[in-house]
């Protein structure tokens, strides 16, 4: 399946808020293809999709998103949970690891 076709499918599932089908697509295609397909969308679409996933799956997908997209998503997280800022992919945690 191409990234574009998967992205169209994911957009439909996000719009329908169909968590089980979204998770099924992640399991079927893996986090790399899922992330690459999601990256065709805007940061808001990506954030919406990730918000539907359990935290462990969310982190797994985030690891495979391009850095510029993850960086563009930061304003969407401002004022959010402090727990979100301390995820393994966050710049704060990465800085602590390399210190």
Buried (B, 14 or more C-beta within 10 A) or exposed (E): EEBEEBBEBBBEBBEEEBBEBBBEBBEEBBBEBBBBBBBBBEBEBBBBBBEBBEEEBBBBBBBBBEEEBBEBBEEBEEEEEEEEBEBEBBEEEEEEEEE
